[in-house]
Amino acid sequence: MYKLLLCVLLAGVSTAHYAQTKEVGVSFIETPITIDGVLDEKAWDKAVPATNFWQYFPTDTIQAPYQSEIRFLYNDKTLYVGIKVSAQGDDYIVPSLRRDFRAGGSDNITLMFDTFNDGNNAFLFGSNPAGVRREALVSGGGKDLRGFTTSWDTKWVGETTVHDGYYVCEWAIPMSAFKYREGETRWRFNSYQFDTQDNSRNTWIQIPQNQNIFNLAYMGDMVFEKPLGSSRSPISIIPYVNAIAGQDRELDDNFTEIKVGGDARFTIGNSLNLDVTINPDFSQVEVDNAITNLSRFEVGLPERRQFFIENSDLFADFGDPRAANPFFSRRIGIAEDLDGNTVQNNIVAGARLSGKLTNKLRVGILNMQTENDEPIEIASTNNTVVALQHSVFSRSNISAIFVNKQNTSDAAFVQPDEEYNRLIGLDYNLANKDNSWNGKFYLHKSFTPGIDSKDYSGGARMEYNKNNWRATSATLFINEDFNSELGFIPRKDIFRNFSKVERLFFPKGGTINRHTFSLNSFFVWRPEVDFTLGDRTLSPQWEAQFKNTSSLSAKPRTRYTKLFDSFDPSRSDGLELPEGSEYRYTNLEVEYKSDQRKKFYYTANTTYGEFFNGEILTLRAEATLRLQPKLVLGINARYDNIDLPAPYADNRIWLVSPRVDVTFSKNLFWNTLVQYSTLQDNFGINSRLQWRFAPLSDLFLVYNDNYFTDTTFAPRFRSINLKLTYWLYL
């Protein structure tokens, strides 16, 4: 055991250096720059650009044929960025004018700033040829998309002009938009650029294709001419007024309401944020996508509420995100009523302190109070989370978490075992310099009244990613009485192992850019049932990524399942398969994704084979029609045909979700999502008109309508919201 721990720690120290050493200077200026998309100020001529971009796709071994140049200037209040992006023509792809676009399938350039030089967190800013901007936070070293948060917002300005064979971006980003250490002279920096005409993706620092293009292990430096001074952000006050009218047809209740509340943001020093919210309202948040869940367990959905976004990784990246996450912010503001239905529970107020205490120590403190709702037997609670993260070695860190859900109601319906739920945990997150090794080791303990044993959760994961090989092995256990009411724990009393080995091939010729062959295994045992095997999945997989960005994959699976509780795989409330029964079944999944650069692109997926004691055919399709830059039409559809032998039930499950996204301008958007789900027995319409009348200030008009999907198609709930939010700097 000692030798194993020593090897883990040495992996954190790392055996490799960053891929390259590159620098770009940042010149200090006294005179502000006019942001007009024209780099005509003399100061721009004196700034030496960051250039010599490398291709990342379709190959990672040559310099980009069409280069970008990035220049930096700054003063005490503003970082100025001047960018020239060359292209072979002017036929750019700009899907829409909506802010915070995704990079894939469009032309754009993106910059990332690691202001604390820790290789784990970065601020991201980007623009496309139409001048549409985006900003995001990158966490977890950028090793996967879970650490890519586009919901973060900050005030900055930018203009873009298009010329023959290139476009120019000119930005002004307030220094207060960043968090950094006073007196710093160097930030780590990288940029990536998508060129749809040349069908290439390019990066300033050379990044191997086996790593993500936004991986923070691969960055150069931007060197400031003078040390950075203090740049405390102004106080931000964000009040809102929301008028709502609705009809609850199930309860035969018509209601109208006017809600008033808001948020405030204070900066402590250069590196800490204090966010305060009073009577928050999240009615403008985009509705969740409906899903068809055929598994026996709960599925987690992403957090979309702005209050929980910044530094969210500090609170959320503990344990295993899919199986043993001790804190899941979506639990706050959600509760079960006396009938067991999941309903919204109003948040009275909350505060959150997060950021850097020192260059190596991050801190997060969250406290939120929810409302008492006695008619449906929901008790008020105070919810507290304290998280600490200390950097060690090159890019690794040690983290600790404390979670407390405390009953604050004296209602008679509150049971003794509901008085509190607490948890403490310790995690070690491993990431070496070139991200060839990363992993996690953790141990958590919960505290619940009346329980004093079998309340632990722990796990270990190691990943190797180098050249043409990838390998992952992850093991975890969750005791039967482990309980985190503010966490995401879909299964308990399990000992689980997941392993995956991948081999990557890069053909020198032909239409295929990369072949990936992999072998996956998944085992779940039940420790409290004599370590009985509960689940086993073995799955080889082949995937081909084509040079035109399309892909094709095939994944056969062979499974074993032992049911420890009765279960109806058809999800039709039919006769359930009995407890203790065992099933071995095999199926095949095939998926094709078309070229996203086309005006019309799609994904087609089919699964066919055995399913428990019967058969299943699943057909899934996603299609998008882009009429740039004003209109995007999309549709997601899924059909599940489940056939089980008598006396068990069959089922035909439909999920159809068309979407219309209209961007009238960079400040006026209309988005409508229709969702028809026979599994959820709901036909829903969510239509949202958004006018951004000032920076980060919006007027929303949101219409919701829901119907049952049975033969009566009866209405169930309808509402309309008019909400005004205004971002005020003091």
C-alpha positions in Angstrom: 0.0 0.0 0.0 2.9 2.4 0.8 4.5 1.8 -2.6 1.1 2.4 -4.3 0.6 5.7 -2.6 4.1 6.8 -3.3 3.6 6.1 -7.0 0.4 8.1 -7.0 2.1 11.1 -5.4 5.1 10.9 -7.8 2.6 10.9 -10.7 1.4 14.2 -9.4 4.9 15.6 -9.4 5.0 14.6 -13.1 7.6 13.3 -15.4 7.0 15.7 -18.3 7.1 19.4 -19.0 4.5 21.5 -20.8 4.5 20.8 -24.5 6.1 24.2 -25.4 7.5 27.3 -23.9 6.1 30.4 -25.7 5.6 33.9 -24.5 3.7 37.0 -25.7 4.3 40.4 -24.2 1.5 42.7 -22.9 2.4 46.4 -23.2 1.2 49.0 -20.8 -0.5 52.0 -22.3 -1.8 55.3 -20.8 -4.4 56.2 -23.5 -7.6 54.0 -23.8 -8.3 52.2 -27.0 -11.5 52.8 -29.0 -13.3 49.5 -29.5 -14.4 49.6 -33.2 -12.9 46.4 -34.7 -10.2 48.5 -36.4 -6.7 48.2 -35.0 -5.7 51.7 -36.2 -4.2 53.0 -32.9 -0.4 53.3 -33.0 -0.1 51.2 -29.8 -1.3 48.2 -31.7 1.6 48.5 -34.1 4.1 48.3 -31.3 2.6 45.2 -29.7 4.3 42.0 -30.7 1.7 39.4 -31.6 1.2 35.8 -30.5 1.3 33.8 -33.7 2.7 30.6 -35.2 -0.5 28.6 -34.5 -0.3 24.8 -34.8 -3.0 22.6 -36.3 -4.9 20.4 -33.8 -7.2 18.9 -36.4 -7.0 17.2 -38.8 -3.3 16.7 -37.8 -1.4 17.9 -34.8 2.1 17.9 -36.3 2.1 21.0 -38.7 1.6 24.7 -38.3 -1.7 26.2 -39.4 -1.8 27.2 -43.1 -3.9 30.2 -42.2 -2.5 32.0 -39.2 -4.0 34.1 -36.4 -2.3 37.0 -34.7 -3.2 38.1 -31.1 -1.9 41.4 -29.6 -2.4 42.5 -26.0 -2.4 46.0 -24.4 -3.5 46.9 -20.9 -3.8 49.7 -18.3 -4.9 49.6 -14.7 -8.5 48.9 -15.5 -8.7 47.1 -18.9 -7.1 44.3 -20.9 -7.3 45.1 -24.6 -7.1 42.3 -27.2 -6.5 42.8 -30.9 -6.9 39.7 -33.1 -6.5 39.1 -36.8 -7.8 35.7 -38.0 -6.8 34.7 -41.6 -8.9 32.4 -43.8 -8.9 31.2 -47.3 -12.2 33.0 -48.1 -15.1 34.9 -46.6 -17.7 32.0 -46.5 -17.8 31.9 -42.7 -20.3 29.8 -40.7 -22.2 31.8 -38.0 -25.1 29.7 -36.9 -26.9 32.4 -34.9 -26.4 35.8 -33.2 -27.0 34.3 -29.7 -24.3 34.9 -27.1 -22.4 32.1 -25.5 -22.3 29.9 -28.7 -20.6 26.5 -28.8 -17.5 26.4 -30.9 -18.1 23.2 -32.8 -19.3 23.6 -36.4 -18.7 27.4 -36.6 -15.9 29.9 -37.2 -14.6 31.5 -34.1 -11.5 32.2 -32.0 -11.2 31.7 -28.3 -8.7 32.8 -25.6 -8.1 31.2 -22.2 -6.4 33.0 -19.3 -5.1 31.0 -16.3 -4.6 34.0 -14.1 -3.3 32.0 -11.1 -0.9 29.8 -13.1 -2.3 26.6 -11.5 -3.2 24.7 -14.7 -6.7 24.0 -13.2 -8.9 27.0 -13.8 -9.2 29.6 -16.5 -11.3 32.4 -17.8 -12.4 32.0 -21.4 -13.5 34.7 -24.0 -14.3 34.2 -27.6 -15.8 35.8 -30.7 -16.9 34.8 -34.2 -16.8 36.7 -37.5 -20.2 38.3 -36.8 -18.9 39.8 -33.5 -21.0 37.5 -31.3 -19.2 37.0 -28.1 -19.0 34.2 -25.5 -17.4 33.8 -22.1 -17.0 30.7 -19.9 -15.2 29.3 -17.0 -12.9 26.3 -17.4 -12.3 24.1 -14.4 -10.8 20.7 -13.6 -7.9 21.4 -15.8 -10.1 21.3 -18.9 -9.9 17.5 -19.0 -13.6 17.1 -20.1 -16.7 19.0 -20.9 -18.0 18.9 -17.3 -15.4 21.6 -16.5 -16.7 23.9 -19.3 -19.3 26.4 -17.9 -20.9 28.8 -20.4 -23.6 29.9 -18.0 -21.0 32.4 -16.4 -21.5 36.0 -17.4 -19.4 39.1 -17.1 -19.4 42.6 -18.7 -17.0 43.2 -21.6 -17.2 44.8 -25.0 -15.9 43.7 -28.4 -16.3 44.6 -32.1 -15.5 42.6 -35.2 -14.9 43.7 -38.8 -14.7 41.3 -41.8 -12.2 41.9 -44.6 -11.1 40.0 -47.7 -9.5 36.8 -46.4 -9.5 37.7 -42.7 -11.5 39.1 -39.9 -10.4 41.4 -37.0 -11.6 41.3 -33.4 -11.0 44.1 -30.9 -11.9 43.6 -27.3 -11.9 45.5 -24.0 -12.1 43.2 -21.0 -12.2 44.9 -17.6 -9.5 43.7 -15.3 -12.3 43.3 -12.7 -13.7 40.4 -14.9 -10.7 38.4 -13.8 -9.5 37.1 -10.5 -5.7 37.3 -10.0 -3.0 38.0 -7.5 -2.0 41.6 -7.0 1.6 42.2 -8.2 1.5 39.3 -10.7 3.5 39.8 -13.9 2.7 36.6 -15.8 -0.5 34.6 -16.7 -0.7 31.3 -18.5 -2.5 31.7 -21.8 -3.6 29.8 -24.9 -5.9 30.3 -27.8 -7.8 28.0 -30.1 -9.4 28.8 -33.5 -12.0 26.9 -35.6 -11.7 27.4 -39.4 -14.6 25.8 -41.2 -13.4 26.7 -44.7 -10.0 25.0 -44.3 -11.7 22.4 -42.1 -9.1 22.8 -39.4 -8.8 23.6 -35.7 -5.7 25.4 -34.6 -4.0 26.3 -31.3 -1.3 28.7 -30.3 0.4 26.0 -28.1 0.7 22.7 -29.9 -1.7 20.2 -28.3 -1.8 16.4 -29.2 -5.2 15.2 -30.5 -5.5 12.7 -27.7 -6.1 15.7 -25.4 -9.0 18.2 -25.4 -8.5 21.4 -27.3 -9.2 23.4 -24.1 -6.9 21.4 -21.9 -5.2 23.7 -19.4 -2.0 21.6 -19.3 -0.9 23.0 -22.6 -0.5 26.8 -22.3 2.2 29.5 -22.9 2.7 32.7 -21.0 1.6 36.3 -21.4 4.1 38.6 -19.7 2.9 42.0 -18.4 5.2 45.0 -18.8 4.4 46.2 -15.3 3.1 44.3 -12.2 -0.6 44.1 -12.0 -2.2 46.3 -9.4 -5.4 45.9 -7.4 -8.5 45.7 -9.5 -11.4 45.3 -7.1 -14.7 44.8 -8.9 -17.4 47.3 -8.3 -20.4 46.2 -6.3 -23.0 44.6 -8.6 -26.7 44.8 -7.7 -29.0 42.7 -9.8 -32.7 43.3 -8.8 -35.6 41.6 -10.5 -39.4 42.0 -10.8 -41.4 39.0 -12.0 -45.1 39.0 -12.7 -46.6 35.5 -13.2 -50.1 34.3 -14.0 -51.0 30.6 -14.1 -53.5 27.8 -14.2 -53.0 24.5 -12.4 -55.7 22.4 -14.0 -54.9 19.3 -11.9 -55.6 21.3 -8.7 -58.2 23.5 -10.4 -56.3 26.6 -9.2 -55.8 29.9 -10.9 -53.1 32.2 -9.5 -51.3 35.5 -10.1 -48.2 36.6 -8.3 -45.7 39.4 -8.3 -42.3 38.5 -7.0 -39.5 40.9 -6.1 -35.9 40.0 -5.2 -32.4 40.1 -6.5 -28.7 39.3 -6.2 -25.7 41.3 -5.1 -22.0 40.6 -5.8 -19.1 42.0 -3.8 -15.4 41.4 -4.5 -13.1 40.9 -1.5 -9.6 41.7 -2.5 -8.7 40.6 -6.1 -9.6 37.0 -5.7 -12.8 36.4 -3.6 -16.5 36.8 -4.6 -19.3 37.3 -2.1 -22.6 36.6 -3.8 -25.9 37.3 -2.0 -29.4 36.4 -3.1 -32.8 37.3 -1.6 -36.0 35.6 -2.7 -34.3 34.3 -5.9 -36.5 33.4 -8.9 -35.2 31.2 -11.7 -38.2 31.3 -14.0 -36.1 32.6 -16.9 -33.7 29.7 -16.8 -33.9 27.5 -19.8 -36.1 24.4 -19.3 -34.5 21.0 -18.9 -34.5 18.7 -21.9 -36.8 15.8 -21.4 -35.1 12.4 -21.3 -36.2 8.8 -21.6 -34.7 6.9 -18.7 -35.1 3.1 -19.0 -32.7 2.4 -16.2 -33.6 1.6 -12.6 -31.9 4.7 -11.2 -32.1 8.4 -11.1 -30.4 10.5 -13.8 -28.7 13.8 -12.9 -29.4 17.0 -14.9 -27.0 19.9 -15.1 -27.2 23.1 -13.0 -28.4 26.1 -15.0 -29.1 28.6 -12.3 -26.7 31.6 -12.5 -26.3 32.0 -8.7 -24.6 28.5 -8.4 -22.3 28.8 -11.5 -19.1 30.7 -10.7 -16.6 28.5 -9.0 -19.1 25.7 -9.1 -16.3 23.1 -9.5 -15.1 24.0 -6.0 -18.3 22.7 -4.5 -19.3 20.0 -7.1 -16.1 18.2 -8.0 -16.1 15.8 -5.1 -16.5 12.1 -5.2 -17.8 10.6 -8.4 -20.1 12.9 -10.4 -22.4 10.1 -11.7 -22.5 7.8 -8.7 -21.3 9.4 -5.4 -21.5 13.2 -5.6 -21.8 14.5 -2.0 -23.1 17.9 -3.1 -25.5 18.5 -6.0 -26.7 22.1 -6.0 -30.0 21.2 -7.8 -31.1 19.6 -4.5 -31.5 23.1 -3.0 -34.9 24.5 -3.9 -36.4 21.0 -4.6 -38.2 18.9 -2.1 -40.8 16.0 -1.8 -44.3 16.8 -0.7 -46.5 14.6 1.5 -47.5 12.5 -1.6 -43.9 11.9 -2.6 -44.1 14.3 -5.6 -41.0 16.4 -6.4 -41.9 20.1 -6.2 -40.2 23.4 -6.0 -39.4 24.7 -2.6 -38.8 28.4 -2.4 -35.4 29.7 -1.4 -35.7 32.6 1.1 -32.1 33.9 0.8 -28.6 32.7 0.4 -24.9 33.7 0.3 -21.9 32.3 -1.3 -18.2 33.2 -0.7 -15.8 31.6 -3.2 -12.4 32.2 -4.8 -8.7 32.2 -3.8 -7.4 33.0 -0.4 -3.8 32.5 -1.5 -2.2 31.5 -4.7 -2.6 27.8 -3.7 -5.7 27.8 -1.5 -9.3 28.1 -2.8 -12.3 28.4 -0.5 -16.0 28.1 -1.0 -18.7 28.7 1.6 -22.4 28.4 0.7 -25.4 29.0 2.9 -29.0 28.9 1.8 -32.3 29.0 3.6 -35.4 27.3 2.2 -39.0 28.1 3.0 -41.4 26.2 5.3 -44.5 24.9 3.5 -46.7 23.1 6.1 -49.7 22.4 3.9 -47.7 19.9 1.8 -45.4 19.0 4.7 -42.1 20.5 3.5 -40.0 21.7 6.4 -37.7 24.7 6.1 -34.0 23.9 6.1 -30.7 25.7 6.3 -28.2 24.3 3.8 -24.5 24.9 4.3 -21.5 23.7 2.3 -17.8 24.5 3.1 -15.2 23.5 0.6 -11.4 24.0 0.7 -8.9 23.2 -2.1 -5.1 23.4 -1.8 -2.9 23.0 -4.8 0.0 20.5 -4.6 2.7 19.5 -7.0 2.2 20.7 -10.6 -1.5 20.6 -11.2 -2.9 18.4 -8.4 -4.8 19.4 -5.3 -6.2 18.2 -2.0 -9.8 19.1 -1.2 -12.0 18.9 1.8 -15.8 19.3 2.1 -18.4 19.8 4.8 -22.1 19.6 4.0 -24.9 20.3 6.5 -28.7 20.2 5.9 -30.3 21.4 9.1 -34.0 21.4 9.8 -35.2 24.8 11.0 -38.9 24.0 11.3 -40.7 23.1 14.5 -43.6 21.4 12.5 -45.0 18.3 14.0 -44.6 16.3 10.8 -40.8 16.5 11.0 -39.4 13.1 12.1 -36.4 12.6 14.5 -34.2 11.2 11.7 -35.0 14.4 9.6 -33.4 16.9 12.0 -30.1 17.0 10.1 -28.0 15.4 7.6 -24.2 16.0 7.5 -21.2 14.9 5.6 -17.4 15.4 5.7 -15.0 14.3 2.9 -11.5 14.4 1.7 -10.4 14.2 -1.9 -7.0 14.1 -3.7 -7.2 15.1 -7.3 -4.3 14.1 -9.4 -3.2 15.8 -12.7 0.4 15.9 -13.9 1.9 18.6 -16.1 1.0 17.2 -19.6 -2.2 15.5 -18.4 -0.9 12.1 -19.3 -1.9 11.0 -15.8 -4.9 12.2 -13.8 -7.1 10.6 -11.2 -9.0 11.0 -7.9 -8.9 9.4 -4.5 -11.6 10.2 -1.9 -13.2 9.1 1.3 -16.5 10.6 2.6 -18.6 10.0 5.8 -22.2 11.0 6.4 -23.9 11.7 9.7 -27.6 10.9 10.1 -29.6 10.7 13.4 -29.8 7.1 14.6 -27.0 5.8 12.3 -23.5 5.3 13.5 -22.0 2.7 11.1 -22.0 1.7 7.4 -22.1 5.3 6.4 -19.0 5.7 4.2 -18.3 6.2 0.6 -14.9 6.1 -1.1 -13.2 5.6 -4.4 -10.1 5.7 -6.6 -9.7 6.5 -10.3 -6.6 6.5 -12.4 -6.5 7.6 -16.1 -3.5 7.4 -18.5 -3.7 9.4 -21.7 -0.5 9.4 -23.8 0.1 9.3 -27.6 -2.0 6.4 -29.0 -3.1 4.8 -25.7 -5.8 5.7 -23.1 -6.6 3.7 -20.1 -9.0 4.2 -17.2 -9.8 2.2 -14.1 -12.2 3.5 -11.4 -13.4 1.7 -8.3 -15.8 3.0 -5.6 -17.9 1.8 -2.7 -21.0 3.2 -1.1 -22.2 1.8 2.2 -25.9 1.0 2.5 -26.5 3.8 5.2 -24.3 6.4 3.5 -26.7 9.4 3.1 -26.1 12.8 1.5 -29.5 14.5 1.1 -27.8 17.4 -0.8 -25.9 15.0 -3.0 -26.5 12.8 -6.0 -26.3 9.1 -4.9 -28.5 7.0 -7.2 -27.4 3.6 -5.7 -26.2 2.4 -2.3 -24.7 -0.8 -0.9 -22.4 -1.2 -4.0 -18.8 -2.0 -4.8 -18.2 -0.9 -8.4 -15.4 -1.1 -10.9 -15.2 0.5 -14.4 -12.3 -0.1 -16.7 -11.5 1.1 -20.2 -8.6 0.6 -22.5 -8.4 2.5 -25.8 -6.0 2.3 -28.8 -5.9 5.2 -31.2 -4.8 5.0 -34.9 -4.2 8.0 -37.1 -4.2 6.9 -40.8 -1.8 8.9 -43.0 -4.2 8.9 -46.0 -7.8 8.4 -46.9 -11.0 10.0 -45.5 -10.6 8.7 -41.9 -8.7 11.0 -39.5 -8.8 8.6 -36.5 -9.8 5.1 -35.5 -10.4 4.3 -31.9 -10.7 0.8 -30.6 -11.7 0.3 -27.0 -12.7 -2.4 -24.5 -15.0 -1.4 -21.5 -16.0 -3.4 -18.5 -18.4 -2.5 -15.7 -19.0 -4.6 -12.6 -21.3 -3.9 -9.5 -21.3 -6.1 -6.4 -23.6 -5.9 -3.4 -21.4 -6.1 -0.2 -24.4 -6.5 2.1 -25.7 -9.5 0.1 -22.5 -11.6 0.4 -20.8 -9.5 -2.4 -23.3 -10.9 -4.9 -22.7 -9.7 -8.5 -25.5 -7.3 -9.4 -24.4 -6.0 -12.8 -21.9 -6.8 -15.4 -21.3 -5.1 -18.8 -18.6 -6.0 -21.3 -18.4 -3.8 -24.4 -15.9 -3.5 -27.1 -16.2 -0.3 -29.3 -15.0 1.0 -32.6 -15.2 4.7 -33.6 -14.0 6.4 -36.8 -13.7 10.2 -36.9 -13.6 11.4 -40.5 -11.7 14.3 -41.8 -14.9 16.2 -42.7 -15.7 16.1 -38.9 -18.4 13.3 -39.2 -18.1 10.1 -37.2 -19.3 6.5 -37.1 -19.3 4.2 -34.1 -20.4 0.7 -33.2 -20.7 -0.7 -29.7 -21.9 -4.3 -28.9 -22.7 -5.0 -25.3 -23.2 -8.1 -23.3 -24.9 -7.6 -19.9 -25.8 -9.5 -16.8 -28.3 -8.1 -14.3 -29.5 -9.6 -11.0 -32.6 -7.8 -9.6 -32.6 -7.1 -5.9 -35.9 -5.3 -6.2 -38.8 -6.0 -8.6 -38.7 -3.9 -11.8 -40.7 -3.3 -14.9 -38.3 -2.8 -17.8 -41.2 -1.6 -20.1 -41.9 1.3 -17.8 -45.6 0.8 -18.4 -46.8 0.0 -14.8 -47.2 -3.6 -15.9 -46.2 -6.8 -14.2 -42.8 -6.4 -12.7 -39.9 -8.8 -13.1 -39.5 -10.6 -9.7 -36.9 -9.8 -7.1 -33.9 -12.2 -7.3 -34.3 -12.9 -11.0 -31.2 -12.9 -13.3 -30.9 -11.9 -16.9 -28.2 -12.1 -19.6 -28.7 -10.1 -22.7 -26.8 -8.7 -25.6 -27.4 -5.8 -27.9 -25.7 -3.6 -30.5 -25.6 0.2 -30.8 -24.6 2.0 -34.0 -24.3 5.8 -34.3 -23.5 8.2 -37.2 -22.9 12.0 -36.8 -22.8 14.1 -40.0 -20.6 17.1 -40.8 -21.6 19.9 -38.5 -20.3 22.5 -41.0 -23.3 21.8 -43.3 -26.5 23.8 -43.2 -28.3 20.6 -42.4 -26.6 18.1 -40.1 -27.8 15.2 -38.1 -27.1 12.3 -35.7 -28.7 8.9 -36.2 -28.4 6.2 -33.5 -30.0 2.8 -33.2 -29.8 0.1 -30.6 -31.2 -3.4 -31.2 -31.1 -6.7 -29.3 -32.0 -8.4 -26.1 -33.4 -6.5 -23.1 -33.8 -8.3 -19.8 -36.1 -11.2 -20.8 -37.3 -9.6 -24.0 -36.1 -7.4 -26.9 -35.6 -3.7 -27.5 -35.3 -1.5 -30.6 -34.3 2.1 -29.9 -34.2 4.7 -32.7 -32.8 8.1 -32.0 -32.2 11.1 -34.2 -31.2 14.7 -33.9 -31.4 17.1 -36.8 -30.5 20.8 -37.2 -31.2 23.2 -40.1 -29.2 26.3 -39.9 -30.4 29.4 -41.8 -27.7 31.7 -40.6 -27.5 33.8 -38.7 -31.1 34.4 -37.8 -32.8 31.0 -37.6 -31.9 27.5 -36.3 -34.5 24.7 -36.5 -33.8 21.5 -34.6 -35.5 18.3 -33.6 -34.6 15.5 -31.2 -36.6 12.3 -31.5 -36.4 8.9 -29.8 -38.6 5.8 -30.2 -38.3 2.7 -27.9 -40.0 -0.5 -28.8 -39.9 -2.8 -25.8 -41.2 -6.4 -26.3 -41.3 -8.7 -23.3 -42.8 -12.2 -23.2 -46.3 -12.6 -21.6 -47.4 -12.0 -19.0 -45.1 -9.0 -18.9 -46.0 -5.8 -20.7 -44.8 -4.3 -24.0 -44.4 -0.6 -24.5 -43.9 1.9 -27.3 -42.3 5.0 -25.9 -42.0 8.3 -27.8 -40.0 11.4 -27.1 -40.1 14.2 -29.7 -38.6 17.6 -29.0 -38.6 20.2 -31.8 -36.9 23.5 -31.2 -37.0 26.9 -32.9 -34.3 29.5 -32.1 -34.6 32.9 -33.7 -32.0 35.6 -33.1 -33.4 38.8 -34.5 -30.3 40.7 -33.4 -27.4 40.3 -30.9 -29.8 41.6 -28.2 -33.2 40.1 -29.1 -33.8 36.3 -29.0 -36.8 34.0 -29.2 -36.5 30.4 -28.4 -39.3 27.8 -28.3 -39.0 24.2 -27.2 -41.8 21.7 -27.6 -41.5 18.3 -25.8 -43.8 15.3 -26.2 -43.0 12.4 -23.9 -45.3 9.4 -23.5 -43.1 8.1 -20.6 -43.6 11.3 -18.7 -47.2 11.6 -19.9 -46.6 15.2 -20.9 -46.8 17.5 -23.9 -45.0 20.7 -23.0 -44.4 24.1 -24.7 -41.8 26.5 -23.4 -41.4 29.7 -25.3 -39.0 32.4 -24.2 -38.5 35.9 -25.6 -35.4 37.7 -24.3 -34.5 41.3 -24.9 -31.0 42.3 -23.6 -31.7 46.0 -23.3 -28.4 46.7 -21.5 -25.3 44.7 -20.6 -26.4 41.6 -18.7 -29.8 43.2 -18.2 -32.8 41.4 -19.6 -36.5 41.5 -20.1 -38.0 38.0 -20.4 -41.4 36.9 -21.5 -41.8 33.2 -20.8 -44.8 31.1 -21.7 -45.3 27.5 -20.4 -48.1 25.1 -21.4 -48.4 21.5 -20.5 -50.9 18.7 -21.4 -51.4 15.1 -20.6 -50.5 12.8 -23.5 -53.4 10.3 -23.1 -56.4 10.2 -25.4 -58.0 13.2 -23.7 -55.0 15.5 -24.2 -56.3 17.4 -21.2 -54.4 20.6 -20.0 -52.5 20.2 -16.8 -50.5 23.4 -16.1 -50.1 26.8 -17.9 -48.2 30.0 -16.9 -46.9 33.2 -18.4 -44.0 35.2 -16.8 -42.9 38.7 -17.4 -39.5 39.2 -15.7 -37.2 42.2 -15.6 -33.6 41.9 -14.4 -31.1 44.8 -14.3 -27.4 44.6 -13.7 -26.3 47.8 -11.8 -22.7 48.6 -11.0 -22.0 50.8 -8.0 
